Amino acid sequence: MTLLRSLVTRFPWLIALLLGVGLPVAVFAKTAQEVWEEGGFSFDTPTLMFIHRFASPALDHLMVGVTTTAGTHVLPVVTLLLAALFWWRHHRHWAAYLVLAVAGAAGLMFVIKNLVHRVRPHLWVSPAPETDWGFPSGHSIASLSLVLALTLLAWPTRWRWPVLLLGGGYALLVGFSRLYLGVHYPSDVLGAWGAGAAWTAGLYWVLFQKRGAA
C-alpha cells in the first residue's frame, strides 16, 4: 500500500495512463482474442436472447431512435458542429482533438472489422438490420470516443460531472441498443468500448498532457 501511495503521489500521470489506456487495451485484447479463437464469449448469445424477451413495438421504436443518433448520418455532424464551436471559441486544440478522436476511432473500427470478419448475429428479424462485419460495433466505438473526448476536455472545468454522467449514460444506451436490435453480440460492444477508450485517451495524452497544451 505504501508503494502504491508513493506511485500515485509521484507519478499520477503514469497511473492515469495505465488506467486510461492500458486497461482499455487489455479489455480489447481479451475480447478480440475470444472472438478470434473461440467465436466470442459463451454469454454472447444467451445475453441477446434474454434481452429479446422484453422486446416490444414501443421499445423497438425507442432503440432505433437511440442507435440512429450514433450512426453515420448524425454523429459525424454533431462532432463537426461541436468542433466548429470550439474553434469559434478559440479552443483550436480542442476542435482538432475532437475530430481526430472520433474519426480515428471510426478508422480503427473499419480496419479491425475487415481483419476479423466476424458475422453478425441472426437470431431474429431486426428492426434495423445491418449487413457488414460485426466486430467491433461502429456505433459503440464512435459514441464512446465522442463522450470520452468531451469528458476529458471538460475535466478541468465544473462541467466534468454533468458531461461524464450524461455522456456515459448515452454511450451505455447506444451499446445496449445494438444488443436489443440484435445486430451485435455483447463482445462486439465490449471490444468497441475498449478500443475506443484506448484510442481516445491515448490521443489526449499525446496532444495535451505531453505537450502541455490543455
C-alpha positions as CSV (number, residue, x, y, z in Angstrom):
1,M,0.0,0.0,0.0
2,T,2.9,2.4,0.8
3,L,4.4,1.7,-2.6
4,L,1.1,2.3,-4.3
5,R,0.5,5.6,-2.5
6,S,4.0,6.7,-3.4
7,L,3.4,5.9,-7.1
8,V,0.1,7.8,-7.1
9,T,1.7,10.8,-5.4
10,R,4.8,11.0,-7.5
11,F,3.5,9.7,-10.8
12,P,-0.2,10.5,-11.2
13,W,0.3,10.7,-15.0
14,L,1.5,7.1,-15.0
15,I,-1.5,5.9,-13.1
16,A,-3.8,7.8,-15.4
17,L,-2.0,6.4,-18.4
18,L,-2.3,2.8,-17.1
19,L,-6.0,3.2,-16.3
20,G,-7.0,5.3,-19.3
21,V,-5.0,3.4,-22.0
22,G,-3.6,0.2,-20.5
23,L,-6.9,-1.1,-19.1
24,P,-9.0,-0.5,-22.2
25,V,-6.2,-2.1,-24.3
26,A,-6.4,-5.2,-22.1
27,V,-10.2,-5.3,-22.4
28,F,-10.0,-5.0,-26.2
29,A,-7.2,-7.6,-26.5
30,K,-9.0,-10.1,-24.4
31,T,-12.3,-9.6,-26.3
32,A,-10.5,-9.8,-29.7
33,Q,-8.8,-13.0,-28.6
34,E,-12.0,-14.6,-27.6
35,V,-13.7,-13.6,-30.8
36,W,-10.8,-14.8,-32.9
37,E,-10.1,-18.1,-31.2
38,E,-13.5,-19.1,-29.7
39,G,-16.0,-17.1,-31.8
40,G,-16.9,-14.8,-28.9
41,F,-17.8,-15.2,-25.2
42,S,-20.1,-18.0,-24.0
43,F,-22.6,-15.5,-22.8
44,D,-22.9,-13.7,-26.1
45,T,-26.0,-15.5,-27.5
46,P,-27.7,-16.1,-24.1
47,T,-27.5,-12.4,-23.3
48,L,-29.1,-11.4,-26.6
49,M,-31.9,-14.0,-26.2
50,F,-32.6,-12.7,-22.6
51,I,-32.8,-9.1,-23.8
52,H,-35.1,-10.1,-26.7
53,R,-37.6,-11.4,-24.2
54,F,-38.5,-7.8,-23.4
55,A,-38.9,-6.6,-26.9
56,S,-42.0,-4.6,-27.8
57,P,-43.0,-2.2,-30.7
58,A,-42.5,0.8,-28.4
59,L,-39.0,-0.3,-27.4
60,D,-38.2,-1.1,-31.0
61,H,-39.0,2.4,-31.9
62,L,-37.0,3.9,-29.0
63,M,-34.0,1.8,-29.6
64,V,-33.9,2.5,-33.3
65,G,-34.1,6.2,-32.4
66,V,-31.2,5.9,-30.0
67,T,-29.0,3.9,-32.3
68,T,-29.7,6.4,-35.2
69,T,-28.1,9.2,-33.1
70,A,-24.8,7.3,-33.2
71,G,-24.9,6.4,-36.9
72,T,-23.1,7.8,-39.8
73,H,-25.8,10.4,-40.6
74,V,-25.9,12.0,-37.2
75,L,-22.8,11.5,-35.0
76,P,-20.3,13.0,-37.5
77,V,-22.4,16.1,-37.9
78,V,-22.7,16.5,-34.2
79,T,-18.9,16.1,-33.9
80,L,-18.2,18.7,-36.5
81,L,-20.7,21.1,-35.0
82,L,-19.0,20.8,-31.6
83,A,-15.6,21.1,-33.2
84,A,-16.7,24.3,-35.0
85,L,-18.0,25.7,-31.7
86,F,-14.6,25.0,-30.0
87,W,-12.8,26.6,-33.0
88,W,-15.0,29.7,-32.8
89,R,-14.3,29.9,-29.0
90,H,-10.6,29.8,-29.8
91,H,-10.1,26.3,-28.5
92,R,-8.5,25.1,-31.7
93,H,-6.6,22.2,-30.0
94,W,-9.9,21.0,-28.6
95,A,-11.5,21.1,-32.0
96,A,-8.7,19.2,-33.7
97,Y,-8.7,16.6,-30.9
98,L,-12.4,16.0,-31.0
99,V,-12.4,15.4,-34.8
100,L,-9.3,13.2,-34.6
101,A,-10.7,11.2,-31.7
102,V,-14.0,10.3,-33.5
103,A,-12.5,10.0,-37.0
104,G,-9.6,7.9,-35.7
105,A,-12.0,5.6,-33.8
106,A,-14.0,5.2,-37.0
107,G,-10.9,4.3,-39.0
108,L,-9.8,1.9,-36.3
109,M,-13.2,0.2,-36.4
110,F,-13.1,-0.1,-40.2
111,V,-9.6,-1.8,-40.1
112,I,-10.5,-4.2,-37.3
113,K,-13.8,-5.2,-38.9
114,N,-12.0,-6.1,-42.2
115,L,-9.3,-8.0,-40.3
116,V,-11.6,-10.1,-38.1
117,H,-14.6,-10.7,-40.5
118,R,-17.0,-11.6,-37.7
119,V,-20.5,-12.3,-38.9
120,R,-23.3,-10.5,-37.1
121,P,-25.9,-12.4,-35.1
122,H,-29.1,-13.5,-36.9
123,L,-31.2,-14.7,-34.1
124,W,-34.4,-12.8,-35.1
125,V,-35.5,-10.2,-37.6
126,S,-34.0,-6.9,-36.5
127,P,-36.0,-3.6,-36.8
128,A,-32.7,-2.0,-38.0
129,P,-30.8,-4.7,-39.9
130,E,-27.1,-4.4,-40.7
131,T,-25.1,-6.3,-43.4
132,D,-21.4,-5.5,-42.8
133,W,-19.0,-7.3,-40.4
134,G,-19.8,-7.2,-36.7
135,F,-16.7,-6.8,-34.6
136,P,-16.3,-4.2,-33.2
137,S,-19.5,-2.2,-33.0
138,G,-19.1,1.0,-35.0
139,H,-21.9,2.8,-33.2
140,S,-20.4,1.9,-29.8
141,I,-16.9,2.9,-30.6
142,A,-17.9,6.2,-32.1
143,S,-20.3,7.2,-29.3
144,L,-17.8,6.2,-26.6
145,S,-15.0,8.1,-28.3
146,L,-17.1,11.3,-28.6
147,V,-18.3,11.1,-25.0
148,L,-14.8,10.3,-23.6
149,A,-13.2,13.1,-25.6
150,L,-15.7,15.6,-24.3
151,T,-15.3,14.3,-20.8
152,L,-11.5,14.7,-20.9
153,L,-11.8,18.2,-22.3
154,A,-14.4,19.1,-19.6
155,W,-12.5,17.5,-16.7
156,P,-10.6,20.7,-15.6
157,T,-13.9,22.6,-15.5
158,R,-17.1,22.5,-13.5
159,W,-18.8,20.6,-16.3
160,R,-16.9,17.4,-15.7
161,W,-19.6,15.5,-13.8
162,P,-22.6,16.5,-16.0
163,V,-20.6,15.6,-19.1
164,L,-19.4,12.3,-17.6
165,L,-22.8,11.2,-16.2
166,L,-24.9,12.3,-19.2
167,G,-22.4,11.2,-21.8
168,G,-21.7,7.9,-20.1
169,G,-25.3,7.1,-19.9
170,Y,-25.7,7.9,-23.6
171,A,-22.8,5.6,-24.5
172,L,-24.2,2.8,-22.4
173,L,-27.6,3.3,-24.0
174,V,-26.2,3.2,-27.5
175,G,-24.3,0.0,-26.7
176,F,-27.5,-1.6,-25.3
177,S,-29.5,-0.5,-28.3
178,R,-27.1,-2.5,-30.5
179,L,-27.8,-5.6,-28.4
180,Y,-31.5,-5.0,-28.2
181,L,-31.7,-4.7,-32.0
182,G,-29.9,-8.0,-32.4
183,V,-27.2,-6.6,-34.7
184,H,-24.2,-7.1,-32.3
185,Y,-23.0,-9.5,-29.7
186,P,-22.0,-8.2,-26.3
187,S,-18.4,-8.9,-27.2
188,D,-18.7,-6.6,-30.2
189,V,-19.7,-3.8,-27.9
190,L,-17.1,-4.5,-25.2
191,G,-14.4,-4.7,-27.8
192,A,-15.5,-1.4,-29.3
193,W,-15.5,0.3,-25.9
194,G,-12.0,-1.0,-25.1
195,A,-10.6,0.1,-28.5
196,G,-12.4,3.5,-28.4
197,A,-11.3,4.3,-24.9
198,A,-7.7,3.4,-25.5
199,W,-7.5,5.4,-28.7
200,T,-9.3,8.5,-27.3
201,A,-7.3,8.5,-24.0
202,G,-4.0,7.8,-25.8
203,L,-4.6,10.6,-28.3
204,Y,-5.4,13.0,-25.4
205,W,-2.2,12.1,-23.7
206,V,-0.2,12.7,-26.9
207,L,-1.8,16.0,-27.8
208,F,-2.3,17.6,-24.4
209,Q,-0.5,16.0,-21.5
210,K,2.9,15.5,-23.0
211,R,2.9,18.9,-24.7
212,G,1.2,20.9,-22.0
213,A,-1.4,22.2,-24.5
214,A,-4.5,21.6,-22.4
